[in-house]
């Protein structure tokens, strides 16, 4: 059985983001995660971004799981499992109308956390 470990809160925004990073293959910007002790990540999307509208308009919670395939079994899939960067696999599900991101890291060394995370 999977354990769900809080990782971050993704909050969509249309405002300019301080220190934003552009993610070209997703056509979006992200900011704040590395410095937030609570793991809050602000996200801004290009007009032609293909991420589902639910992710672009509703905040999402993200959890680290041991087994992504097991964690999404029987769930409503919003974004299929994929590997946005080396060492990580992610998928989005819908829970009670809200997007939830599930992350599986290949190893503890590949886990990415905010500098001063209060919850690791």
N, C-alpha and C positions, 0 to 999 in steps of 0.2 A: 504494500500500500504506500502511495506517495505521501511524503510530507510536503506541505506548502510553506515556503519560507518567503516572507515579504521581501520584495526587491525594490520596486519603485511605484510611484504614481505618475502617470503621464497625463498632462493637462494641455488640451488644444488651446491655441491662442492665435490671434491675427496680429498682435502687436510685435514690434521689433524686439528681438531678444538680445540681452547683453551676452557677449562671448559665444554667440551661436555657432554651432557646427553644422555645415551642410552635408546631407547624406544624399549623394547624387542618384543612386539607384532607386531610392524611395521618393525623391523629389520633395524632401522636407528638411526642416531645420530642427535642431534640438539644443537645449541650453539648460544649465543649472544642475543637472544630475550629479556631476562630480563634486560639487561644493555643498550640496544640500545634505544636512545630517539626516533628513527624513526621506531622502531619495525622491525628491520632486523634480520631474523633468518636464520642461515646457516644450511644446511642439508646435511648429508653424508649417503649413503645407502649401506647396506651389499649387496654382490653379489647375494644372494638369496632373497632379499627383493621383495615382490610381489606388491608394489606400482606401478601404471602405469608408463610406460617409460616417458610419457610427464611430470609427476611430478618430475621424477628423473633427467630430462635434461633441463627443461625450468623453470625459476623463476615463482612463482605464487604470486598473490595478494590475501589477505584475508580480508574479511569484516564481521562485526557483523550484523546480521539481526534479526528482531523481530520474524519472522515466516519463518523457514527454508523450510517447505513444500511449502509455497506460493512462496518463492524466487526461488526455482528450477523448479517450474511448467513451462512446455513448453521448458525447457533448455536441452541442450545436457549433460547428466550426465556422468561424468568421474569416480567418486567414490560415491557410494550410501550413503545416510544418515546413519551415525553411531555415536556411542558415545565412543570416544577414552579415555575419563575419566569422572568421576562423575561431573554432572552439565553442560555438554556441548554436543551438537550434531553438527556434521559437515557433509558437502558434498562438492564435487568438481564438478564444471561444466567446460565446454570448451566454451570460448568466443573468437571468431575470431582466433582460433588456439592456444590460451593460456589457461593454467589452472587457475581457480579462485576458491578459497576456501571460503565457506560461513559457518559462525559459529552462532549458537544460544545458548546462555547461559540460564540456567534455572532461574537464578535470578541475580540481580546486584552483589550480594555477591559472586557469583561463577565466575564472569568475571575476566579474567587474563590479565594484562597489564604490559608492561615494567615499571620498577621503575620510570623513569623520562620521561615518554611519553609526547611528545610535542603536541599530537593530541587528547587526551581523551576528 
